[in-house]
């Protein structure tokens, strides 16, 4: 399994470097991505192996928590 944390860091740095994003927006993205990575880790799924079905399952889990 690839290192999902490294991928997350790259995405976070990309968002952080955007000058037109508020820090609160960047932190919200960070939180959301981190939650998604936890979901993938719990299912033992590599982030690069995700597809529409996995996204749908993740969002379905979020809806159940609301």
mmCIF file of the N, C-alpha and C atoms, coordinates in Angstrom:
data_MODEL
# 
_entry.id   MODEL 
# 
loop_
_atom_site.group_PDB 
_atom_site.id 
_atom_site.type_symbol 
_atom_site.label_atom_id 
_atom_site.label_alt_id 
_atom_site.label_comp_id 
_atom_site.label_asym_id 
_atom_site.label_entity_id 
_atom_site.label_seq_id 
_atom_site.pdbx_PDB_ins_code 
_atom_site.Cartn_x 
_atom_site.Cartn_y 
_atom_site.Cartn_z 
_atom_site.occupancy 
_atom_site.B_iso_or_equiv 
_atom_site.pdbx_formal_charge 
_atom_site.auth_seq_id 
_atom_site.auth_comp_id 
_atom_site.auth_asym_id 
_atom_site.auth_atom_id 
_atom_site.pdbx_PDB_model_num 
ATOM 1   N N  . UNK A 1 1  ? 0.845   -1.185 0.000  1.00 0.00 ? 1  UNK A N  1 
ATOM 2   C CA . UNK A 1 1  ? 0.000   0.000  0.000  1.00 0.00 ? 1  UNK A CA 1 
ATOM 3   C C  . UNK A 1 1  ? 0.886   1.243  0.000  1.00 0.00 ? 1  UNK A C  1 
ATOM 4   N N  . UNK A 1 2  ? 0.571   2.174  -0.859 1.00 0.00 ? 2  UNK A N  1 
ATOM 5   C CA . UNK A 1 2  ? 1.334   3.415  -0.927 1.00 0.00 ? 2  UNK A CA 1 
ATOM 6   C C  . UNK A 1 2  ? 1.146   4.208  0.351  1.00 0.00 ? 2  UNK A C  1 
ATOM 7   N N  . UNK A 1 3  ? 2.007   5.176  0.551  1.00 0.00 ? 3  UNK A N  1 
ATOM 8   C CA . UNK A 1 3  ? 1.924   5.964  1.770  1.00 0.00 ? 3  UNK A CA 1 
ATOM 9   C C  . UNK A 1 3  ? 0.889   7.074  1.593  1.00 0.00 ? 3  UNK A C  1 
ATOM 10  N N  . UNK A 1 4  ? -0.313  6.824  2.089  1.00 0.00 ? 4  UNK A N  1 
ATOM 11  C CA . UNK A 1 4  ? -1.401  7.793  1.980  1.00 0.00 ? 4  UNK A CA 1 
ATOM 12  C C  . UNK A 1 4  ? -1.059  9.102  2.661  1.00 0.00 ? 4  UNK A C  1 
ATOM 13  N N  . UNK A 1 5  ? -0.256  9.050  3.717  1.00 0.00 ? 5  UNK A N  1 
ATOM 14  C CA . UNK A 1 5  ? 0.112   10.264 4.444  1.00 0.00 ? 5  UNK A CA 1 
ATOM 15  C C  . UNK A 1 5  ? 0.932   11.187 3.552  1.00 0.00 ? 5  UNK A C  1 
ATOM 16  N N  . UNK A 1 6  ? 1.842   10.635 2.761  1.00 0.00 ? 6  UNK A N  1 
ATOM 17  C CA . UNK A 1 6  ? 2.629   11.461 1.846  1.00 0.00 ? 6  UNK A CA 1 
ATOM 18  C C  . UNK A 1 6  ? 1.736   12.144 0.819  1.00 0.00 ? 6  UNK A C  1 
ATOM 19  N N  . UNK A 1 7  ? 0.770   11.418 0.317  1.00 0.00 ? 7  UNK A N  1 
ATOM 20  C CA . UNK A 1 7  ? -0.163  11.997 -0.648 1.00 0.00 ? 7  UNK A CA 1 
ATOM 21  C C  . UNK A 1 7  ? -0.963  13.108 0.019  1.00 0.00 ? 7  UNK A C  1 
ATOM 22  N N  . UNK A 1 8  ? -1.422  12.853 1.233  1.00 0.00 ? 8  UNK A N  1 
ATOM 23  C CA . UNK A 1 8  ? -2.164  13.860 1.983  1.00 0.00 ? 8  UNK A CA 1 
ATOM 24  C C  . UNK A 1 8  ? -1.323  15.120 2.168  1.00 0.00 ? 8  UNK A C  1 
ATOM 25  N N  . UNK A 1 9  ? -0.066  14.960 2.536  1.00 0.00 ? 9  UNK A N  1 
ATOM 26  C CA . UNK A 1 9  ? 0.812   16.120 2.747  1.00 0.00 ? 9  UNK A CA 1 
ATOM 27  C C  . UNK A 1 9  ? 0.961   16.938 1.473  1.00 0.00 ? 9  UNK A C  1 
ATOM 28  N N  . UNK A 1 10 ? 1.091   16.271 0.341  1.00 0.00 ? 10 UNK A N  1 
ATOM 29  C CA . UNK A 1 10 ? 1.212   16.982 -0.930 1.00 0.00 ? 10 UNK A CA 1 
ATOM 30  C C  . UNK A 1 10 ? -0.050  17.784 -1.224 1.00 0.00 ? 10 UNK A C  1 
ATOM 31  N N  . UNK A 1 11 ? -1.200  17.173 -1.000 1.00 0.00 ? 11 UNK A N  1 
ATOM 32  C CA . UNK A 1 11 ? -2.473  17.869 -1.233 1.00 0.00 ? 11 UNK A CA 1 
ATOM 33  C C  . UNK A 1 11 ? -2.603  19.049 -0.283 1.00 0.00 ? 11 UNK A C  1 
ATOM 34  N N  . UNK A 1 12 ? -2.271  18.840 0.991  1.00 0.00 ? 12 UNK A N  1 
ATOM 35  C CA . UNK A 1 12 ? -2.370  19.905 1.986  1.00 0.00 ? 12 UNK A CA 1 
ATOM 36  C C  . UNK A 1 12 ? -1.446  21.071 1.629  1.00 0.00 ? 12 UNK A C  1 
ATOM 37  N N  . UNK A 1 13 ? -0.223  20.778 1.214  1.00 0.00 ? 13 UNK A N  1 
ATOM 38  C CA . UNK A 1 13 ? 0.702   21.853 0.811  1.00 0.00 ? 13 UNK A CA 1 
ATOM 39  C C  . UNK A 1 13 ? 0.153   22.620 -0.382 1.00 0.00 ? 13 UNK A C  1 
ATOM 40  N N  . UNK A 1 14 ? -0.471  21.902 -1.297 1.00 0.00 ? 14 UNK A N  1 
ATOM 41  C CA . UNK A 1 14 ? -1.050  22.558 -2.478 1.00 0.00 ? 14 UNK A CA 1 
ATOM 42  C C  . UNK A 1 14 ? -2.143  23.532 -2.049 1.00 0.00 ? 14 UNK A C  1 
ATOM 43  N N  . UNK A 1 15 ? -3.047  23.086 -1.173 1.00 0.00 ? 15 UNK A N  1 
ATOM 44  C CA . UNK A 1 15 ? -4.094  23.972 -0.670 1.00 0.00 ? 15 UNK A CA 1 
ATOM 45  C C  . UNK A 1 15 ? -3.504  25.127 0.121  1.00 0.00 ? 15 UNK A C  1 
ATOM 46  N N  . UNK A 1 16 ? -2.513  24.851 0.941  1.00 0.00 ? 16 UNK A N  1 
ATOM 47  C CA . UNK A 1 16 ? -1.916  25.878 1.797  1.00 0.00 ? 16 UNK A CA 1 
ATOM 48  C C  . UNK A 1 16 ? -1.242  26.971 0.989  1.00 0.00 ? 16 UNK A C  1 
ATOM 49  N N  . UNK A 1 17 ? -0.754  26.620 -0.193 1.00 0.00 ? 17 UNK A N  1 
ATOM 50  C CA . UNK A 1 17 ? -0.043  27.601 -1.012 1.00 0.00 ? 17 UNK A CA 1 
ATOM 51  C C  . UNK A 1 17 ? -0.985  28.500 -1.812 1.00 0.00 ? 17 UNK A C  1 
ATOM 52  N N  . UNK A 1 18 ? -2.256  28.164 -1.850 1.00 0.00 ? 18 UNK A N  1 
ATOM 53  C CA . UNK A 1 18 ? -3.223  28.989 -2.573 1.00 0.00 ? 18 UNK A CA 1 
ATOM 54  C C  . UNK A 1 18 ? -3.466  30.272 -1.785 1.00 0.00 ? 18 UNK A C  1 
ATOM 55  N N  . UNK A 1 19 ? -3.167  31.388 -2.390 1.00 0.00 ? 19 UNK A N  1 
ATOM 56  C CA . UNK A 1 19 ? -3.269  32.667 -1.687 1.00 0.00 ? 19 UNK A CA 1 
ATOM 57  C C  . UNK A 1 19 ? -4.703  33.136 -1.495 1.00 0.00 ? 19 UNK A C  1 
ATOM 58  N N  . UNK A 1 20 ? -5.618  32.644 -2.297 1.00 0.00 ? 20 UNK A N  1 
ATOM 59  C CA . UNK A 1 20 ? -6.995  33.128 -2.209 1.00 0.00 ? 20 UNK A CA 1 
ATOM 60  C C  . UNK A 1 20 ? -7.868  32.282 -1.279 1.00 0.00 ? 20 UNK A C  1 
ATOM 61  N N  . UNK A 1 21 ? -7.277  31.320 -0.572 1.00 0.00 ? 21 UNK A N  1 
ATOM 62  C CA . UNK A 1 21 ? -8.049  30.500 0.357  1.00 0.00 ? 21 UNK A CA 1 
ATOM 63  C C  . UNK A 1 21 ? -7.836  30.992 1.786  1.00 0.00 ? 21 UNK A C  1 
ATOM 64  N N  . UNK A 1 22 ? -8.913  31.091 2.527  1.00 0.00 ? 22 UNK A N  1 
ATOM 65  C CA . UNK A 1 22 ? -8.803  31.427 3.936  1.00 0.00 ? 22 UNK A CA 1 
ATOM 66  C C  . UNK A 1 22 ? -8.178  30.263 4.689  1.00 0.00 ? 22 UNK A C  1 
ATOM 67  N N  . UNK A 1 23 ? -7.481  30.562 5.761  1.00 0.00 ? 23 UNK A N  1 
ATOM 68  C CA . UNK A 1 23 ? -6.873  29.504 6.569  1.00 0.00 ? 23 UNK A CA 1 
ATOM 69  C C  . UNK A 1 23 ? -7.930  28.552 7.114  1.00 0.00 ? 23 UNK A C  1 
ATOM 70  N N  . UNK A 1 24 ? -9.110  29.078 7.438  1.00 0.00 ? 24 UNK A N  1 
ATOM 71  C CA . UNK A 1 24 ? -10.181 28.209 7.939  1.00 0.00 ? 24 UNK A CA 1 
ATOM 72  C C  . UNK A 1 24 ? -10.629 27.220 6.866  1.00 0.00 ? 24 UNK A C  1 
ATOM 73  N N  . UNK A 1 25 ? -10.614 27.648 5.619  1.00 0.00 ? 25 UNK A N  1 
ATOM 74  C CA . UNK A 1 25 ? -10.958 26.758 4.508  1.00 0.00 ? 25 UNK A CA 1 
ATOM 75  C C  . UNK A 1 25 ? -9.914  25.655 4.376  1.00 0.00 ? 25 UNK A C  1 
ATOM 76  N N  . UNK A 1 26 ? -8.654  26.042 4.441  1.00 0.00 ? 26 UNK A N  1 
ATOM 77  C CA . UNK A 1 26 ? -7.567  25.069 4.346  1.00 0.00 ? 26 UNK A CA 1 
ATOM 78  C C  . UNK A 1 26 ? -7.669  24.056 5.483  1.00 0.00 ? 26 UNK A C  1 
ATOM 79  N N  . UNK A 1 27 ? -7.953  24.533 6.695  1.00 0.00 ? 27 UNK A N  1 
ATOM 80  C CA . UNK A 1 27 ? -8.079  23.631 7.840  1.00 0.00 ? 27 UNK A CA 1 
ATOM 81  C C  . UNK A 1 27 ? -9.286  22.700 7.683  1.00 0.00 ? 27 UNK A C  1 
ATOM 82  N N  . UNK A 1 28 ? -10.366 23.205 7.113  1.00 0.00 ? 28 UNK A N  1 
ATOM 83  C CA . UNK A 1 28 ? -11.543 22.364 6.872  1.00 0.00 ? 28 UNK A CA 1 
ATOM 84  C C  . UNK A 1 28 ? -11.214 21.274 5.851  1.00 0.00 ? 28 UNK A C  1 
ATOM 85  N N  . UNK A 1 29 ? -10.504 21.650 4.784  1.00 0.00 ? 29 UNK A N  1 
ATOM 86  C CA . UNK A 1 29 ? -10.068 20.654 3.803  1.00 0.00 ? 29 UNK A CA 1 
ATOM 87  C C  . UNK A 1 29 ? -9.178  19.609 4.470  1.00 0.00 ? 29 UNK A C  1 
ATOM 88  N N  . UNK A 1 30 ? -8.274  20.072 5.309  1.00 0.00 ? 30 UNK A N  1 
ATOM 89  C CA . UNK A 1 30 ? -7.358  19.169 6.013  1.00 0.00 ? 30 UNK A CA 1 
ATOM 90  C C  . UNK A 1 30 ? -8.151  18.163 6.854  1.00 0.00 ? 30 UNK A C  1 
ATOM 91  N N  . UNK A 1 31 ? -9.125  18.659 7.577  1.00 0.00 ? 31 UNK A N  1 
ATOM 92  C CA . UNK A 1 31 ? -9.955  17.789 8.411  1.00 0.00 ? 31 UNK A CA 1 
ATOM 93  C C  . UNK A 1 31 ? -10.690 16.759 7.553  1.00 0.00 ? 31 UNK A C  1 
ATOM 94  N N  . UNK A 1 32 ? -11.325 17.227 6.482  1.00 0.00 ? 32 UNK A N  1 
ATOM 95  C CA . UNK A 1 32 ? -12.102 16.331 5.620  1.00 0.00 ? 32 UNK A CA 1 
ATOM 96  C C  . UNK A 1 32 ? -11.230 15.251 4.974  1.00 0.00 ? 32 UNK A C  1 
ATOM 97  N N  . UNK A 1 33 ? -10.078 15.657 4.482  1.00 0.00 ? 33 UNK A N  1 
ATOM 98  C CA . UNK A 1 33 ? -9.181  14.689 3.845  1.00 0.00 ? 33 UNK A CA 1 
ATOM 99  C C  . UNK A 1 33 ? -8.677  13.685 4.873  1.00 0.00 ? 33 UNK A C  1 
ATOM 100 N N  . UNK A 1 34 ? -8.364  14.183 6.067  1.00 0.00 ? 34 UNK A N  1 
ATOM 101 C CA . UNK A 1 34 ? -7.894  13.295 7.128  1.00 0.00 ? 34 UNK A CA 1 
ATOM 102 C C  . UNK A 1 34 ? -8.967  12.269 7.505  1.00 0.00 ? 34 UNK A C  1 
ATOM 103 N N  . UNK A 1 35 ? -10.216 12.692 7.568  1.00 0.00 ? 35 UNK A N  1 
ATOM 104 C CA . UNK A 1 35 ? -11.316 11.769 7.862  1.00 0.00 ? 35 UNK A CA 1 
ATOM 105 C C  . UNK A 1 35 ? -11.456 10.720 6.761  1.00 0.00 ? 35 UNK A C  1 
ATOM 106 N N  . UNK A 1 36 ? -11.303 11.141 5.521  1.00 0.00 ? 36 UNK A N  1 
ATOM 107 C CA . UNK A 1 36 ? -11.382 10.200 4.404  1.00 0.00 ? 36 UNK A CA 1 
ATOM 108 C C  . UNK A 1 36 ? -10.243 9.179  4.477  1.00 0.00 ? 36 UNK A C  1 
ATOM 109 N N  . UNK A 1 37 ? -9.043  9.657  4.820  1.00 0.00 ? 37 UNK A N  1 
ATOM 110 C CA . UNK A 1 37 ? -7.912  8.742  4.954  1.00 0.00 ? 37 UNK A CA 1 
ATOM 111 C C  . UNK A 1 37 ? -8.132  7.739  6.079  1.00 0.00 ? 37 UNK A C  1 
ATOM 112 N N  . UNK A 1 38 ? -8.748  8.161  7.167  1.00 0.00 ? 38 UNK A N  1 
ATOM 113 C CA . UNK A 1 38 ? -9.068  7.237  8.263  1.00 0.00 ? 38 UNK A CA 1 
ATOM 114 C C  . UNK A 1 38 ? -10.037 6.158  7.778  1.00 0.00 ? 38 UNK A C  1 
ATOM 115 N N  . UNK A 1 39 ? -11.023 6.583  7.003  1.00 0.00 ? 39 UNK A N  1 
ATOM 116 C CA . UNK A 1 39 ? -11.983 5.642  6.431  1.00 0.00 ? 39 UNK A CA 1 
ATOM 117 C C  . UNK A 1 39 ? -11.261 4.614  5.558  1.00 0.00 ? 39 UNK A C  1 
ATOM 118 N N  . UNK A 1 40 ? -10.384 5.100  4.679  1.00 0.00 ? 40 UNK A N  1 
ATOM 119 C CA . UNK A 1 40 ? -9.646  4.196  3.796  1.00 0.00 ? 40 UNK A CA 1 
ATOM 120 C C  . UNK A 1 40 ? -8.759  3.246  4.590  1.00 0.00 ? 40 UNK A C  1 
ATOM 121 N N  . UNK A 1 41 ? -8.094  3.775  5.600  1.00 0.00 ? 41 UNK A N  1 
ATOM 122 C CA . UNK A 1 41 ? -7.220  2.930  6.421  1.00 0.00 ? 41 UNK A CA 1 
ATOM 123 C C  . UNK A 1 41 ? -8.026  1.830  7.108  1.00 0.00 ? 41 UNK A C  1 
ATOM 124 N N  . UNK A 1 42 ? -9.199  2.187  7.606  1.00 0.00 ? 42 UNK A N  1 
ATOM 125 C CA . UNK A 1 42 ? -10.055 1.200  8.256  1.00 0.00 ? 42 UNK A CA 1 
ATOM 126 C C  . UNK A 1 42 ? -10.502 0.098  7.318  1.00 0.00 ? 42 UNK A C  1 
ATOM 127 N N  . UNK A 1 43 ? -10.566 0.406  6.043  1.00 0.00 ? 43 UNK A N  1 
ATOM 128 C CA . UNK A 1 43 ? -10.967 -0.577 5.033  1.00 0.00 ? 43 UNK A CA 1 
ATOM 129 C C  . UNK A 1 43 ? -9.759  -1.196 4.329  1.00 0.00 ? 43 UNK A C  1 
ATOM 130 N N  . UNK A 1 44 ? -8.554  -0.750 4.718  1.00 0.00 ? 44 UNK A N  1 
ATOM 131 C CA . UNK A 1 44 ? -7.312  -1.207 4.096  1.00 0.00 ? 44 UNK A CA 1 
ATOM 132 C C  . UNK A 1 44 ? -7.318  -0.956 2.585  1.00 0.00 ? 44 UNK A C  1 
ATOM 133 N N  . UNK A 1 45 ? -7.705  0.266  2.214  1.00 0.00 ? 45 UNK A N  1 
ATOM 134 C CA . UNK A 1 45 ? -7.770  0.669  0.808  1.00 0.00 ? 45 UNK A CA 1 
ATOM 135 C C  . UNK A 1 45 ? -6.749  1.773  0.574  1.00 0.00 ? 45 UNK A C  1 
ATOM 136 N N  . UNK A 1 46 ? -5.956  1.630  -0.464 1.00 0.00 ? 46 UNK A N  1 
ATOM 137 C CA . UNK A 1 46 ? -5.005  2.662  -0.842 1.00 0.00 ? 46 UNK A CA 1 
ATOM 138 C C  . UNK A 1 46 ? -5.760  3.817  -1.496 1.00 0.00 ? 46 UNK A C  1 
ATOM 139 N N  . UNK A 1 47 ? -5.347  5.025  -1.203 1.00 0.00 ? 47 UNK A N  1 
ATOM 140 C CA . UNK A 1 47 ? -6.042  6.200  -1.738 1.00 0.00 ? 47 UNK A CA 1 
ATOM 141 C C  . UNK A 1 47 ? -6.057  6.195  -3.268 1.00 0.00 ? 47 UNK A C  1 
ATOM 142 N N  . UNK A 1 48 ? -5.016  5.670  -3.875 1.00 0.00 ? 48 UNK A N  1 
ATOM 143 C CA . UNK A 1 48 ? -4.959  5.647  -5.340 1.00 0.00 ? 48 UNK A CA 1 
ATOM 144 C C  . UNK A 1 48 ? -5.811  4.539  -5.951 1.00 0.00 ? 48 UNK A C  1 
ATOM 145 N N  . UNK A 1 49 ? -6.364  3.689  -5.106 1.00 0.00 ? 49 UNK A N  1 
ATOM 146 C CA . UNK A 1 49 ? -7.246  2.621  -5.578 1.00 0.00 ? 49 UNK A CA 1 
ATOM 147 C C  . UNK A 1 49 ? -8.721  2.958  -5.388 1.00 0.00 ? 49 UNK A C  1 
ATOM 148 N N  . UNK A 1 50 ? -9.005  4.172  -4.973 1.00 0.00 ? 50 UNK A N  1 
ATOM 149 C CA . UNK A 1 50 ? -10.397 4.542  -4.734 1.00 0.00 ? 50 UNK A CA 1 
ATOM 150 C C  . UNK A 1 50 ? -11.133 4.738  -6.051 1.00 0.00 ? 50 UNK A C  1 
ATOM 151 N N  . UNK A 1 51 ? -12.431 4.542  -5.987 1.00 0.00 ? 51 UNK A N  1 
ATOM 152 C CA . UNK A 1 51 ? -13.278 4.753  -7.154 1.00 0.00 ? 51 UNK A CA 1 
ATOM 153 C C  . UNK A 1 51 ? -14.624 5.306  -6.685 1.00 0.00 ? 51 UNK A C  1 
ATOM 154 N N  . UNK A 1 52 ? -15.535 5.444  -7.607 1.00 0.00 ? 52 UNK A N  1 
ATOM 155 C CA . UNK A 1 52 ? -16.841 6.026  -7.293 1.00 0.00 ? 52 UNK A CA 1 
ATOM 156 C C  . UNK A 1 52 ? -17.576 5.235  -6.211 1.00 0.00 ? 52 UNK A C  1 
ATOM 157 N N  . UNK A 1 53 ? -17.476 3.924  -6.248 1.00 0.00 ? 53 UNK A N  1 
ATOM 158 C CA . UNK A 1 53 ? -18.160 3.100  -5.244 1.00 0.00 ? 53 UNK A CA 1 
ATOM 159 C C  . UNK A 1 53 ? -17.630 3.360  -3.843 1.00 0.00 ? 53 UNK A C  1 
ATOM 160 N N  . UNK A 1 54 ? -16.323 3.520  -3.721 1.00 0.00 ? 54 UNK A N  1 
ATOM 161 C CA . UNK A 1 54 ? -15.724 3.791  -2.413 1.00 0.00 ? 54 UNK A CA 1 
ATOM 162 C C  . UNK A 1 54 ? -16.135 5.177  -1.926 1.00 0.00 ? 54 UNK A C  1 
ATOM 163 N N  . UNK A 1 55 ? -16.129 6.171  -2.818 1.00 0.00 ? 55 UNK A N  1 
ATOM 164 C CA . UNK A 1 55 ? -16.604 7.511  -2.442 1.00 0.00 ? 55 UNK A CA 1 
ATOM 165 C C  . UNK A 1 55 ? -18.050 7.449  -1.962 1.00 0.00 ? 55 UNK A C  1 
ATOM 166 N N  . UNK A 1 56 ? -18.877 6.733  -2.701 1.00 0.00 ? 56 UNK A N  1 
ATOM 167 C CA . UNK A 1 56 ? -20.290 6.625  -2.319 1.00 0.00 ? 56 UNK A CA 1 
ATOM 168 C C  . UNK A 1 56 ? -20.455 5.968  -0.958 1.00 0.00 ? 56 UNK A C  1 
ATOM 169 N N  . UNK A 1 57 ? -19.675 4.941  -0.690 1.00 0.00 ? 57 UNK A N  1 
ATOM 170 C CA . UNK A 1 57 ? -19.733 4.285  0.618  1.00 0.00 ? 57 UNK A CA 1 
ATOM 171 C C  . UNK A 1 57 ? -19.304 5.253  1.723  1.00 0.00 ? 57 UNK A C  1 
ATOM 172 N N  . UNK A 1 58 ? -18.252 6.013  1.466  1.00 0.00 ? 58 UNK A N  1 
ATOM 173 C CA . UNK A 1 58 ? -17.773 6.991  2.449  1.00 0.00 ? 58 UNK A CA 1 
ATOM 174 C C  . UNK A 1 58 ? -18.852 8.035  2.747  1.00 0.00 ? 58 UNK A C  1 
ATOM 175 N N  . UNK A 1 59 ? -19.433 8.605  1.703  1.00 0.00 ? 59 UNK A N  1 
ATOM 176 C CA . UNK A 1 59 ? -20.453 9.636  1.905  1.00 0.00 ? 59 UNK A CA 1 
ATOM 177 C C  . UNK A 1 59 ? -21.714 9.059  2.541  1.00 0.00 ? 59 UNK A C  1 
ATOM 178 N N  . UNK A 1 60 ? -22.024 7.817  2.241  1.00 0.00 ? 60 UNK A N  1 
ATOM 179 C CA . UNK A 1 60 ? -23.153 7.152  2.889  1.00 0.00 ? 60 UNK A CA 1 
ATOM 180 C C  . UNK A 1 60 ? -22.903 7.026  4.391  1.00 0.00 ? 60 UNK A C  1 
ATOM 181 N N  . UNK A 1 61 ? -21.670 6.691  4.761  1.00 0.00 ? 61 UNK A N  1 
ATOM 182 C CA . UNK A 1 61 ? -21.310 6.610  6.178  1.00 0.00 ? 61 UNK A CA 1 
ATOM 183 C C  . UNK A 1 61 ? -21.432 7.967  6.863  1.00 0.00 ? 61 UNK A C  1 
ATOM 184 N N  . UNK A 1 62 ? -21.049 9.020  6.173  1.00 0.00 ? 62 UNK A N  1 
ATOM 185 C CA . UNK A 1 62 ? -21.172 10.371 6.738  1.00 0.00 ? 62 UNK A CA 1 
ATOM 186 C C  . UNK A 1 62 ? -22.641 10.706 6.967  1.00 0.00 ? 62 UNK A C  1 
ATOM 187 N N  . UNK A 1 63 ? -23.482 10.409 5.982  1.00 0.00 ? 63 UNK A N  1 
ATOM 188 C CA . UNK A 1 63 ? -24.916 10.702 6.111  1.00 0.00 ? 63 UNK A CA 1 
ATOM 189 C C  . UNK A 1 63 ? -25.527 9.970  7.297  1.00 0.00 ? 63 UNK A C  1 
ATOM 190 N N  . UNK A 1 64 ? -25.088 8.743  7.549  1.00 0.00 ? 64 UNK A N  1 
ATOM 191 C CA . UNK A 1 64 ? -25.618 7.971  8.679  1.00 0.00 ? 64 UNK A CA 1 
ATOM 192 C C  . UNK A 1 64 ? -25.262 8.612  10.013 1.00 0.00 ? 64 UNK A C  1 
ATOM 193 N N  . UNK A 1 65 ? -24.140 9.317  10.058 1.00 0.00 ? 65 UNK A N  1 
ATOM 194 C CA . UNK A 1 65 ? -23.698 9.964  11.295 1.00 0.00 ? 65 UNK A CA 1 
ATOM 195 C C  . UNK A 1 65 ? -24.447 11.259 11.581 1.00 0.00 ? 65 UNK A C  1 
ATOM 196 N N  . UNK A 1 66 ? -25.085 11.828 10.561 1.00 0.00 ? 66 UNK A N  1 
ATOM 197 C CA . UNK A 1 66 ? -25.786 13.112 10.742 1.00 0.00 ? 66 UNK A CA 1 
ATOM 198 C C  . UNK A 1 66 ? -27.113 12.945 11.440 1.00 0.00 ? 66 UNK A C  1 
# 
